[in-house]
Amino acid sequence: MSEISTKCVQAGYSPKTGEPRVIPIIQSTTFKYDTGEDMGKLFDLEAEGYFYSRLQNPTNDYVAAKIAALEGGAAAMLTGSGQAANFYAVFNLCSCGDHVVSSAAIYGGTYNLFAVTMKRMGIDFTFVDPDCPEEELCAAFRPNTKLLFGETIANPSLKVLDIERFAKAAHDHGVPLVVDNTFATPINCRPFEWGADIVTHSTTKYMDGHAATLGGAIVDSGNFDWMKYADKYPGLTKPDESYHGVTYAERFGKGAYITKATVQLMRDLGSVQAPHNAYLLNMGLESLHVRMPRHCENAQAVAEYLERSDKISWVNYCGLKSNKYYELAKKYMPNGSCGVVSFGMKGGREAAEKFMRNLKLAAIVTHVADARTCVLHPASTTHRQMSDAELIAAGVPADLVRFSVGIEDKKDILADIEQALAAL
Ligand SMILES: *Cc1c(COP(=O)(O)O)cnc(C)c1O
């Protein structure tokens, strides 16, 4: 199968004759073997197979294989959440004393993971404005830098990453580029085609698409040459004594990075996705290629409508010609970006709160990026502990409303916005 739409529906699982047509939920923590020796080979990584679902489970592996196919990667794994995916993706390459360069335009949870929790583990982060001049980006790298990190479309700032520029900067400094591709999804952007080495996802968003289940994924392109920088990545290029001296980059080739993350990080930290959740995620993936164009079409209509309204002071959506990222978005996401639009109310915080109360179809939830249109006012919810000045510094001014446009009929979505604005 060559087309991404077909891969959404069918990749990752091909049953043999008489087997279930739909990916089965293998709801078993453990797997049976005829002899202890058979099982011992699995523990030594000498044979492939399942023994305990904290490390690997067939349902999860079918779904991970589908996501790898969608991104055009060599190997993938599922995690229990997007947070776990980003943590594992970075921690698989870093130890205490190492350094990471990251775009400052990233999801708040990821920022906190990096700047607070991973910092406590002795890993240092330098955050750069993704639009900063070349010299500033290059100056952020240090001899102990292990990777560069960014988001295709940043949540919630909606900045678009210049993936080629970031990939070049990473490779010039001998490190991989890791891209969180949650908002674009592989339907709209495949970062590997632009030089990224590793992709992460919060599958909780569009991939599941129904706000039904938390999950994450990590995909490796298999393109980064760890052996070329053997001293920098000893975890991949030197023997692992916890697995009888296996050297991942030698033994597993393009699967080295994901194998290491599975057998070390999943083994020791255990943020595994439940097989039942992976089954639900796959249900979402089967319609991802049908849903994403609809999200984008509806969001474009909402953004254009809001831009014309005299009650709105600004609209941020990279599908608008007026947007700073319009050209970049056209280059990396020619078929559309995502369904999330943010905008500012002329009446500030008070008008934003009132507007949201007036909405009938769009529901107030903290979630984004699912089938149902939803809305959030960060200043009175997720960021309510901040002063107005702090909100501006964080890029979420008090007038900002984040609107996640669903796949309902756009006539109804626009009518809801119209009546909510009219009642102000
Ligand atoms: C939501 C989100 C995450 C975190 O994912 P969870 O599944 O909520 O843990 C990471 N990155 C981005 C871009 C997100 O939107």
The ligand as a Gaussian input file, in Angstrom:
#p B3LYP/6-31G(d) Opt

LIG

0 1
 C       -1.295000      17.305000      24.895000
 C        0.064000      17.411000      24.362000
 C        1.135000      16.713000      24.958000
 C        0.946000      15.868000      26.187000
 O        0.197000      14.753000      25.873000
 P       -0.729000      13.934000      26.933000
 O       -1.264000      12.847000      26.085000
 O       -1.739000      14.896000      27.453000
 O        0.195000      13.446000      27.988000
 C        2.386000      16.822000      24.379000
 N        2.594000      17.591000      23.297000
 C        1.596000      18.289000      22.710000
 C        1.885000      19.130000      21.515000
 C        0.304000      18.227000      23.225000
 O       -0.685000      18.937000      22.644000

